[in-house]
Amino acid sequence: MAEPSTLLLSGLALVLFLRGSEALLTGLIMASVFQAMAFTNLGQSPLIIYYFLGVVYILRNGIDFLWQPNLLQWSPGKNTPFFWLLVFIAIALVGVLVLPMIFKGVMVYSPKLSIDEQYNNLTALELSASHFNQLGQLVINGLIFSIIWLRRVSPWILLRAMLFTLGVVLFFAAWQLFANLSGVYFPDDWLYTVSGWSIGNQQAVGAFLRVNSVFLEPSTLSTYLVGVFAFLLVWWVQRPTWALFLGVFFCLLGMMVTLSTTAYVGILLVVTAVFLGFGLTQLLNGGWINKTLFAILIVTALLAWLILVMTTASGDARDLFKWILSEKGDGDSFRVRIEADLHSFEILWRTYGLGLGLGGNRPSSFLALLVSNLGVMGLLSFFLFMLSLSSLALSNVKAWTNGSMAVYAVAAVWGLWALMIAKVFSQPDLSFAPLWIWSFLLASFCTWHQDRFNLFRKSLP
């Protein structure tokens, strides 16, 4: 059924459509984080506003290409990422059409039910709407990537929209935290309109209410913030400014209030990797770590001291950290999810490395999702796509005389891979929009020209 916001979103989409491709792309990036808001609910298959705007974006660019064919620009010799994406989509397409028929009846964790419901009570595989939903979402993201690749969209358009979107996410996280503490109004009825999906804004750990901002649940917010945290931290290490420092700080606070293991493990991994990646390089080159990296060490030490003080001074805080760091690992939820991931590798063996087709099995880890749904070839083609995309983006911008471009590209690569690692822990969803937004940004780095980017350079920090 249509939501109260459907008419408003339809009007917004029409305005953006009339304003052009760049306005639609900005709206699409902003919509990528509103994962708990449906444009409309179609039975058990809600249409998220990101995918609604994605279709509108594709239609607008289709009209533009028909009207002005010269907008399409091919780059001979520099299309390896584009090639691997097409291979990945082809594997997914063939898999959906063939594999559910070949392996019909194999016991799986069905996407229609929760993982907890199916523990020791698996569901028999059959071709269903979930296969085509997942494939359709992949095709939409693939078409958007193709448009950005062939139209050579400015990285600044995406960077500006992504930074503004982060501000929106942190604003709603702060509002929700304040509402949890004081009881003031929070717009749940507008932000969480997806029918039948788990909404995490009422989850509590002892006396502490968790925060999920505009996402479905705290773990998805954490996954998003891990990528942004790595992006801002690496950007700040390379070009330290107070504006970037504040961005890193508030992003870190946002991760803390999720009370999510993914967020805390992500903070540890990102900070460690950045210090080792940049600090050791400076040490090996005969120098000493710069003041920015030294500040990272100091902040890490302060956080460790703060946690120590809180856990020794407050019983509630001790219970909270015990739950996050130890009891969660010993609870039923952890065992159920580990079992779901182990079953995915058993499926890989039983299907001779082919998988069950996209949408056939629902594990708890992104890696387990790829191997059980798309098999060895799908896993390989996806990571070759991401690796070649990262490599080409870095090699393209390093050839420019404008050093700032390399800073943004390096930070974006860190953002993409940090989010990918976070997804291995908690977010088994190939249609997760922020993942594709990072790929769109790197695609723009691969195809944009230096002389064009210089026109936008003055607006960046």
Backbone torsions as a table, in degrees:
resi	resn	phi	psi	omega
1	MET	NA	156.2	-179.6
2	ALA	-73.5	140.9	177.7
3	GLU	-89.9	161.8	177.8
4	PRO	-58.2	-27.8	-178.0
5	SER	-83.5	-6.5	-174.6
6	THR	-60.9	-44.7	-180.0
7	LEU	-63.5	-42.2	178.8
8	LEU	-62.6	-45.1	-179.7
9	LEU	-67.3	-34.8	176.8
10	SER	-62.9	-43.3	177.8
11	GLY	-64.2	-40.8	178.1
12	LEU	-63.0	-43.8	179.4
13	ALA	-61.8	-38.7	179.2
14	LEU	-65.3	-42.0	178.2
15	VAL	-62.1	-46.3	179.8
16	LEU	-65.0	-37.6	178.2
17	PHE	-60.7	-43.2	-178.6
18	LEU	-72.0	-29.5	-179.7
19	ARG	-76.5	-20.3	173.6
20	GLY	118.8	178.5	-173.4
21	SER	-62.9	-41.1	-177.1
22	GLU	-66.3	-40.7	177.9
23	ALA	-64.6	-40.2	178.6
24	LEU	-65.3	-39.2	179.4
25	LEU	-64.2	-40.4	176.4
26	THR	-61.0	-46.0	177.7
27	GLY	-62.8	-37.1	179.6
28	LEU	-63.9	-43.9	179.9
29	ILE	-64.4	-41.8	177.9
30	MET	-65.0	-37.5	-179.7
31	ALA	-69.5	-19.5	-175.1
32	SER	-62.7	-22.2	-178.3
33	VAL	-95.6	-12.9	-179.8
34	PHE	-86.3	67.6	-171.2
35	GLN	-83.3	-10.2	178.1
36	ALA	-101.5	4.3	-177.8
37	MET	-109.6	121.1	179.1
38	ALA	-93.3	140.5	168.6
39	PHE	-67.1	-43.9	173.4
40	THR	-158.9	153.6	177.8
41	ASN	-101.7	119.5	-179.8
42	LEU	-108.0	80.9	-176.7
43	GLY	64.5	-121.7	179.2
44	GLN	-90.6	6.2	-176.3
45	SER	-125.6	82.3	179.3
46	PRO	-67.6	143.7	176.3
47	LEU	-96.6	106.1	-179.1
48	ILE	-70.5	147.1	-174.5
49	ILE	-63.0	-27.9	177.1
50	TYR	-59.8	-45.6	-177.6
51	TYR	-75.2	-29.5	173.1
52	PHE	-62.5	-48.9	178.2
53	LEU	-68.1	-29.1	176.0
54	GLY	-61.3	-42.9	177.7
55	VAL	-65.2	-41.3	178.1
56	VAL	-63.2	-40.2	178.4
57	TYR	-62.6	-41.9	178.8
58	ILE	-64.7	-43.4	179.0
59	LEU	-62.1	-44.4	-179.7
60	ARG	-61.5	-43.6	-179.8
61	ASN	-71.5	-30.8	173.8
62	GLY	-61.0	-42.6	176.6
63	ILE	-64.2	-42.8	179.5
64	ASP	-61.3	-42.5	-178.4
65	PHE	-67.7	-35.7	176.6
66	LEU	-68.4	-36.5	-177.8
67	TRP	-78.3	-37.3	-179.6
68	GLN	-133.6	83.9	-177.6
69	PRO	-60.4	-22.5	-179.2
70	ASN	-70.1	-9.1	175.9
71	LEU	-66.4	-25.9	178.5
72	LEU	-77.4	124.2	-178.3
73	GLN	-131.8	118.2	-179.6
74	TRP	-95.4	142.4	179.9
75	SER	-113.9	94.3	-178.0
76	PRO	-57.7	134.5	176.5
77	GLY	83.0	-2.6	-177.5
78	LYS	-131.5	44.6	-175.7
79	ASN	-125.6	22.8	-179.1
80	THR	-59.4	-46.1	178.1
81	PRO	-59.7	-41.1	179.7
82	PHE	-61.7	-40.7	178.5
83	PHE	-62.0	-47.3	-177.5
84	TRP	-67.9	-30.9	175.2
85	LEU	-65.4	-42.7	177.9
86	LEU	-62.5	-39.5	177.1
87	VAL	-62.7	-44.0	-179.8
88	PHE	-61.9	-45.0	179.6
89	ILE	-65.1	-39.2	178.8
90	ALA	-63.0	-42.1	177.7
91	ILE	-62.2	-42.6	179.1
92	ALA	-64.2	-41.2	-179.2
93	LEU	-64.3	-49.3	179.8
94	VAL	-63.9	-39.5	-179.5
95	GLY	-61.4	-43.5	179.8
96	VAL	-64.8	-37.4	-176.7
97	LEU	-78.4	-24.5	-171.2
98	VAL	-114.9	-49.2	-167.8
99	LEU	-64.8	-39.6	177.9
100	PRO	-61.1	-25.4	177.6
101	MET	-77.9	-40.7	-177.9
102	ILE	-67.5	-43.1	-174.4
103	PHE	-106.7	28.7	179.3
104	LYS	-58.1	133.0	179.6
105	GLY	97.7	-11.3	176.2
106	VAL	-62.0	139.5	-176.7
107	MET	-79.2	126.3	-173.7
108	VAL	-137.3	169.1	166.4
109	TYR	-89.0	104.8	-174.4
110	SER	-71.4	137.2	175.4
111	PRO	-63.4	-16.3	-178.9
112	LYS	-74.8	-22.7	-176.1
113	LEU	-120.7	163.9	178.1
114	SER	-75.4	159.0	178.0
115	ILE	-63.3	-40.2	-178.1
116	ASP	-62.4	-37.8	-179.2
117	GLU	-64.5	-28.3	-171.6
118	GLN	-102.4	2.5	177.8
119	TYR	-63.5	122.6	-175.3
120	ASN	60.7	18.5	179.7
121	ASN	-152.2	61.4	-171.8
122	LEU	-69.5	165.2	-177.9
123	THR	-108.5	141.9	177.8
124	ALA	-74.8	135.1	-178.9
125	LEU	-68.1	135.4	170.3
126	GLU	-151.6	153.0	179.1
127	LEU	-65.2	127.0	-175.4
128	SER	-142.7	179.0	-179.4
129	ALA	-63.4	-27.2	-178.8
130	SER	-62.4	-32.9	176.7
131	HIS	-61.5	-47.2	-176.1
132	PHE	-76.0	-29.7	174.7
133	ASN	-62.3	-49.6	-179.9
134	GLN	-63.7	-41.3	178.6
135	LEU	-65.3	-41.4	179.2
136	GLY	-62.2	-41.5	178.5
137	GLN	-65.3	-38.2	176.8
138	LEU	-64.3	-43.3	179.7
139	VAL	-63.5	-41.5	178.2
140	ILE	-60.0	-47.7	178.7
141	ASN	-64.2	-37.1	177.1
142	GLY	-64.0	-40.0	178.5
143	LEU	-67.7	-40.0	177.3
144	ILE	-62.3	-44.6	177.3
145	PHE	-58.5	-43.9	-179.4
146	SER	-61.6	-40.7	179.0
147	ILE	-62.8	-46.4	-179.9
148	ILE	-64.5	-37.4	179.9
149	TRP	-67.0	-45.9	-174.0
150	LEU	-84.5	-24.7	-179.5
151	ARG	-91.6	-12.2	179.2
152	ARG	56.7	68.6	-177.9
153	VAL	-77.7	143.1	179.4
154	SER	-65.2	131.6	175.8
155	PRO	-59.0	-29.0	-177.2
156	TRP	-63.6	-34.7	178.3
157	ILE	-59.4	-45.0	-179.5
158	LEU	-72.8	-42.6	-179.8
159	LEU	-60.0	-46.9	-179.4
160	ARG	-61.1	-44.4	-179.2
161	ALA	-67.3	-38.6	-179.1
162	MET	-66.9	-39.8	178.7
163	LEU	-68.2	-40.5	177.6
164	PHE	-65.1	-39.0	179.2
165	THR	-64.2	-39.5	175.7
166	LEU	-58.3	-42.2	177.4
167	GLY	-59.6	-39.7	178.4
168	VAL	-64.2	-44.5	-179.8
169	VAL	-61.3	-46.7	-178.8
170	LEU	-68.5	-33.1	176.6
171	PHE	-62.0	-47.8	-179.5
172	PHE	-69.9	-30.8	176.1
173	ALA	-64.8	-43.7	178.8
174	ALA	-65.4	-40.6	178.6
175	TRP	-62.1	-44.7	-179.6
176	GLN	-65.0	-41.1	177.7
177	LEU	-61.3	-44.4	179.1
178	PHE	-65.1	-39.2	178.2
179	ALA	-65.1	-38.4	178.0
180	ASN	-63.4	-35.8	-176.5
181	LEU	-82.7	-31.8	-172.5
182	SER	-113.5	-18.3	-178.8
183	GLY	85.5	10.5	177.6
184	VAL	-70.1	166.4	-176.9
185	TYR	-65.0	137.8	170.9
186	PHE	-131.1	135.4	-170.7
187	PRO	-76.5	59.0	178.1
188	ASP	-57.1	-41.1	-174.0
189	ASP	-68.1	-17.3	177.0
190	TRP	-99.2	-35.5	-175.4
191	LEU	-82.8	-30.3	-173.0
192	TYR	-118.1	83.5	-175.2
193	THR	-117.0	7.7	178.8
194	VAL	-76.8	118.6	-175.9
195	SER	-76.8	130.3	172.6
196	GLY	82.2	4.3	178.8
197	TRP	-104.4	155.2	179.6
198	SER	-69.3	127.4	177.2
199	ILE	-113.4	125.9	-170.9
200	GLY	-96.4	8.7	-172.9
201	ASN	-73.4	-10.1	178.9
202	GLN	-108.3	10.1	179.8
203	GLN	-74.3	136.1	-179.3
204	ALA	-128.0	146.2	173.3
205	VAL	-118.2	98.5	-174.2
206	GLY	63.7	-121.8	-179.8
207	ALA	-89.5	0.7	-174.3
208	PHE	-105.8	128.4	174.4
209	LEU	-90.8	133.7	-179.0
210	ARG	-81.0	158.1	-177.5
211	VAL	-116.7	132.6	176.7
212	ASN	-123.9	-0.6	176.3
213	SER	54.2	-122.5	-176.4
214	VAL	-96.9	6.1	-177.1
215	PHE	-95.4	170.9	-178.3
216	LEU	-63.6	-42.2	-176.4
217	GLU	-154.0	165.9	-175.6
218	PRO	-57.3	-34.7	-177.4
219	SER	-66.9	-34.7	178.3
220	THR	-72.7	-36.2	172.9
221	LEU	-61.3	-43.0	179.8
222	SER	-61.0	-43.9	-179.9
223	THR	-60.1	-44.4	177.4
224	TYR	-61.2	-46.8	-175.1
225	LEU	-69.7	-28.4	176.7
226	VAL	-60.3	-44.6	178.5
227	GLY	-64.7	-44.4	-179.5
228	VAL	-67.3	-38.5	178.7
229	PHE	-59.9	-45.8	178.4
230	ALA	-62.9	-42.1	179.4
231	PHE	-59.7	-50.8	-177.7
232	LEU	-69.2	-38.2	-178.6
233	LEU	-65.0	-45.2	179.3
234	VAL	-66.6	-39.8	176.3
235	TRP	-60.2	-44.1	-178.9
236	TRP	-66.5	-39.4	178.3
237	VAL	-61.7	-38.8	-177.7
238	GLN	-80.0	-36.7	-178.5
239	ARG	-138.0	76.2	-173.5
240	PRO	-65.8	128.2	172.7
241	THR	-140.6	160.5	179.0
242	TRP	-66.5	-34.7	179.8
243	ALA	-62.6	-43.7	179.2
244	LEU	-69.3	-37.0	177.6
245	PHE	-60.1	-44.0	178.6
246	LEU	-64.3	-38.3	176.8
247	GLY	-61.2	-45.0	177.4
248	VAL	-61.5	-43.8	-177.2
249	PHE	-62.9	-48.6	-178.2
250	PHE	-70.5	-32.0	174.7
251	CYS	-64.0	-41.3	177.7
252	LEU	-62.6	-42.9	177.2
253	LEU	-62.3	-41.2	178.6
254	GLY	-60.2	-38.6	178.3
255	MET	-67.7	-36.9	-178.1
256	MET	-64.7	-40.8	-174.1
257	VAL	-77.6	-6.7	173.7
258	THR	-71.8	-21.5	-175.1
259	LEU	53.3	40.2	-175.7
260	SER	-110.0	135.0	176.0
261	THR	-59.4	-37.7	178.8
262	THR	-57.8	-42.9	-179.5
263	ALA	-65.2	-44.9	-175.4
264	TYR	-70.0	-41.2	175.7
265	VAL	-65.6	-38.1	178.4
266	GLY	-62.1	-43.2	178.1
267	ILE	-58.7	-47.5	-178.6
268	LEU	-61.3	-46.9	-177.5
269	LEU	-67.2	-42.7	-177.8
270	VAL	-66.3	-48.2	-179.6
271	VAL	-61.0	-43.1	179.3
272	THR	-64.2	-45.7	-178.3
273	ALA	-65.2	-40.6	179.7
274	VAL	-66.2	-42.7	179.8
275	PHE	-65.3	-44.3	179.6
276	LEU	-67.3	-41.1	-177.3
277	GLY	-67.3	-39.5	-177.3
278	PHE	-99.6	-40.9	-177.7
279	GLY	-67.2	-46.9	179.9
280	LEU	-65.7	-34.3	177.4
281	THR	-60.7	-43.4	179.4
282	GLN	-67.0	-39.9	179.0
283	LEU	-65.4	-42.8	-179.4
284	LEU	-68.2	-24.1	177.6
285	ASN	-84.9	9.0	174.6
286	GLY	89.4	7.9	-180.0
287	GLY	-109.6	-161.2	177.6
288	TRP	-128.3	159.0	-177.8
289	ILE	-63.4	142.5	-178.4
290	ASN	-77.2	174.7	-173.6
291	LYS	-65.2	-28.2	179.0
292	THR	-67.0	-47.3	178.1
293	LEU	-66.5	-34.7	176.0
294	PHE	-63.8	-38.2	177.2
295	ALA	-63.5	-36.0	177.1
296	ILE	-60.8	-43.2	177.7
297	LEU	-61.7	-44.3	-178.6
298	ILE	-63.8	-45.4	-179.6
299	VAL	-62.8	-41.6	178.3
300	THR	-61.0	-43.0	178.5
301	ALA	-64.3	-39.7	178.7
302	LEU	-65.0	-40.9	177.9
303	LEU	-62.7	-43.0	178.5
304	ALA	-61.6	-42.1	178.5
305	TRP	-65.0	-41.0	180.0
306	LEU	-63.0	-43.6	178.7
307	ILE	-62.3	-41.4	179.0
308	LEU	-61.1	-45.3	-180.0
309	VAL	-63.2	-45.1	-177.8
310	MET	-63.7	-43.3	-175.9
311	THR	-71.7	-23.1	178.0
312	THR	-92.0	-22.5	-175.5
313	ALA	-95.0	-24.6	-172.9
314	SER	-126.1	127.8	176.9
315	GLY	-65.7	-40.7	178.0
316	ASP	-62.2	-42.6	179.9
317	ALA	-65.1	-40.0	177.9
318	ARG	-60.9	-44.1	179.4
319	ASP	-63.6	-39.0	-179.6
320	LEU	-62.4	-52.9	-177.4
321	PHE	-68.0	-31.6	176.2
322	LYS	-64.6	-40.4	179.3
323	TRP	-65.3	-44.2	-176.9
324	ILE	-67.8	-43.3	-169.9
325	LEU	-93.7	-23.2	-175.6
326	SER	-131.2	-54.0	-173.7
327	GLU	-65.5	-32.8	178.5
328	LYS	-62.1	-35.5	178.9
329	GLY	-71.7	-21.8	-179.1
330	ASP	-97.9	-3.9	-174.4
331	GLY	-85.4	175.4	-179.4
332	ASP	-63.1	-38.8	-177.4
333	SER	-57.9	-44.4	-179.5
334	PHE	-63.3	-45.8	-178.2
335	ARG	-63.8	-40.3	-179.6
336	VAL	-63.4	-42.7	-177.5
337	ARG	-72.5	-36.2	174.6
338	ILE	-63.7	-41.4	178.3
339	GLU	-62.3	-41.1	178.9
340	ALA	-62.3	-39.5	179.3
341	ASP	-70.9	-40.7	177.6
342	LEU	-63.5	-36.8	178.2
343	HIS	-64.9	-30.6	178.8
344	SER	-63.5	-39.6	178.3
345	PHE	-72.8	-29.0	172.6
346	GLU	-66.4	-39.0	176.6
347	ILE	-61.7	-41.9	178.2
348	LEU	-57.1	-42.2	179.0
349	TRP	-67.4	-44.7	-176.8
350	ARG	-68.2	-25.4	-179.5
351	THR	-99.4	15.0	177.2
352	TYR	58.9	33.7	177.5
353	GLY	82.2	7.3	-176.8
354	LEU	-92.4	-28.0	-174.6
355	GLY	84.1	-177.6	-175.3
356	LEU	-110.1	1.7	-174.3
357	GLY	95.3	142.0	-177.1
358	LEU	-58.4	126.8	-176.9
359	GLY	93.4	4.1	-177.3
360	GLY	-85.0	-30.2	-176.3
361	ASN	-139.3	143.6	-177.7
362	ARG	-120.2	92.8	176.4
363	PRO	-87.3	-163.9	-179.1
364	SER	-106.9	-10.6	-175.9
365	SER	-122.0	145.4	179.3
366	PHE	-62.9	-40.1	178.2
367	LEU	-62.4	-44.4	178.2
368	ALA	-64.3	-33.6	176.7
369	LEU	-62.0	-47.2	-177.1
370	LEU	-63.4	-45.1	-175.3
371	VAL	-71.9	-36.8	-177.2
372	SER	-80.0	-26.9	-178.7
373	ASN	-96.1	-39.3	-172.8
374	LEU	-115.5	-4.2	174.4
375	GLY	72.6	-172.4	-177.2
376	VAL	-64.5	-43.4	-177.7
377	MET	-67.3	-37.6	177.6
378	GLY	-67.0	-43.4	177.2
379	LEU	-60.0	-46.5	-178.3
380	LEU	-63.4	-46.1	-178.0
381	SER	-66.7	-35.1	179.1
382	PHE	-65.6	-46.7	-178.5
383	PHE	-72.2	-29.2	173.0
384	LEU	-67.3	-35.5	174.8
385	PHE	-61.7	-49.9	-178.5
386	MET	-67.3	-40.2	179.3
387	LEU	-65.3	-47.1	-179.1
388	SER	-67.4	-33.8	177.5
389	LEU	-64.6	-45.7	179.2
390	SER	-64.5	-44.6	-177.9
391	SER	-64.0	-45.5	-178.2
392	LEU	-67.4	-38.7	178.4
393	ALA	-60.5	-44.2	-179.3
394	LEU	-68.4	-43.4	-178.7
395	SER	-68.0	-32.2	-179.3
396	ASN	-68.7	-46.2	-175.6
397	VAL	-78.2	-26.9	179.5
398	LYS	-69.0	-18.6	178.0
399	ALA	-80.7	-5.6	-177.9
400	TRP	-87.3	154.9	175.6
401	THR	-78.6	-20.1	178.5
402	ASN	-80.1	104.0	-177.1
403	GLY	-66.8	-24.9	-178.6
404	SER	-62.3	-33.0	-178.1
405	MET	-61.6	-39.9	179.0
406	ALA	-64.9	-34.7	178.6
407	VAL	-60.9	-48.2	-178.5
408	TYR	-65.2	-40.0	-178.1
409	ALA	-68.4	-43.8	178.3
410	VAL	-60.5	-45.0	179.1
411	ALA	-62.4	-38.2	180.0
412	ALA	-66.6	-38.4	177.1
413	VAL	-63.3	-42.3	175.8
414	TRP	-61.6	-41.3	179.2
415	GLY	-61.1	-44.6	179.8
416	LEU	-61.0	-50.3	-173.8
417	TRP	-74.9	-29.3	174.6
418	ALA	-65.3	-42.2	177.6
419	LEU	-64.4	-38.8	178.7
420	MET	-61.9	-42.5	179.6
421	ILE	-66.2	-40.0	177.7
422	ALA	-61.5	-36.6	-179.9
423	LYS	-67.2	-27.1	177.0
424	VAL	-63.7	-30.3	-178.4
425	PHE	-81.5	-35.2	-167.0
426	SER	-149.8	-7.4	-168.0
427	GLN	-129.6	82.5	-174.6
428	PRO	-85.1	69.3	-173.4
429	ASP	-142.9	109.2	178.9
430	LEU	-69.1	-22.7	-178.3
431	SER	-87.9	6.1	179.9
432	PHE	-61.1	109.9	-168.6
433	ALA	-58.8	-41.7	-179.6
434	PRO	-57.9	-30.1	176.1
435	LEU	-60.6	-43.6	-178.3
436	TRP	-74.1	-30.6	177.3
437	ILE	-60.9	-40.9	176.2
438	TRP	-61.7	-39.9	179.2
439	SER	-67.1	-35.0	176.5
440	PHE	-64.0	-41.8	179.6
441	LEU	-62.6	-45.0	179.4
442	LEU	-66.7	-33.4	175.9
443	ALA	-61.6	-39.5	178.5
444	SER	-66.8	-33.7	175.4
445	PHE	-66.7	-31.9	-178.5
446	CYS	-71.1	-32.9	-168.8
447	THR	-112.3	-14.6	-176.8
448	TRP	-78.6	152.6	-178.8
449	HIS	-103.1	149.5	-176.3
450	GLN	-59.2	-43.4	-176.6
451	ASP	-63.6	-31.3	177.3
452	ARG	-73.7	-41.5	-177.0
453	PHE	-65.8	-31.5	-179.4
454	ASN	-58.7	-26.0	179.0
455	LEU	-65.5	-26.4	-176.6
456	PHE	-103.2	-7.2	-170.6
457	ARG	-58.3	-37.3	-171.9
458	LYS	-63.8	-22.3	-176.8
459	SER	-85.0	-10.0	-177.1
460	LEU	-87.7	151.5	178.0
461	PRO	-62.3	NA	NA
